[in-house]
Amino acid sequence: MLIVHAGGLEGARAAVGTVVVIDVLRAFTVSAYALAAGATECRLVAEMAEARRLASRLEGAVLSAEEAGLPVEGIPISNSPSMLRDLDLHGRTLVQRSSAGTQCMAAAIRAERLFAASLVVAEATARAVRVAAPEVVTLVATGEDRGHPEDRACAEYIEGRLRGNCPDLDRLLEPLRSSERYRRLAAGAWPGFPPEDLELSLTPDRFDFAMPVERDDLGLRLTALRDEAG
């Protein structure tokens, strides 16, 4: 198995084989919490207008969105796991628009197979990829082109699990935790980013499912995939 690392939109556009698109803070952490809260699927869209249209078409849909990392007027749920973790989403669809994760997922048009990932589903993602036994795996750290190190840390963590190793996640996350950005987020100084989102997002392997993504008539559909090991 050849494991390739890529970053940002350009990396997503060039990614081949089984492609794992990673967004830790916070799009694909939000997806995982939504599925854990009973959502049947998450619909990933690149544009805000498209997100509004799709949410209006799907009965009972819940919309989660941000633009430039900030809340969107009129949409009560930003790109935040703490805003939806206690909701009853049983049988509902979460429509998601974000500035990194959903953009890169939409750009990964050369992939043979797609997964969305974050730290909370990292081990389950590695298991699902191992079962698929691809020749090439591309790990796309969506925030790498913006200097956000947590997605690369997650990519290295998943690579380690794919190779049967036990990576030191504290070491991998040190560039994030020593940054001014982290201090600002932890202080609650970023609109639409509750400080508790950090703990919810940075604890690995909370959930026992991977998140495959498929394209259909409505666009990108993310669901939960469990296996016997999970």
ABEGO torsion letter per residue (X at the ends): XBBBBBBEAAAAAABBEBBBBBBAOAAAAAAAAAAAAGBABBBBBABAAAAAAAAAABBGBBBBBBBGGBBBBGBABBBBAAAAAABBABGBBBBBBBAAAAAAAAABAABABBBBBBAAAAAAAAAAAAAAGBABBBBBBAAAAAGBAAAAAAAAAAAAAAAGBBBBAAAAAAAAAABAAAAAAAAGABBGBBAAAAAAAABBGABABBBBBBBBAAEBBBBBBBBAAX
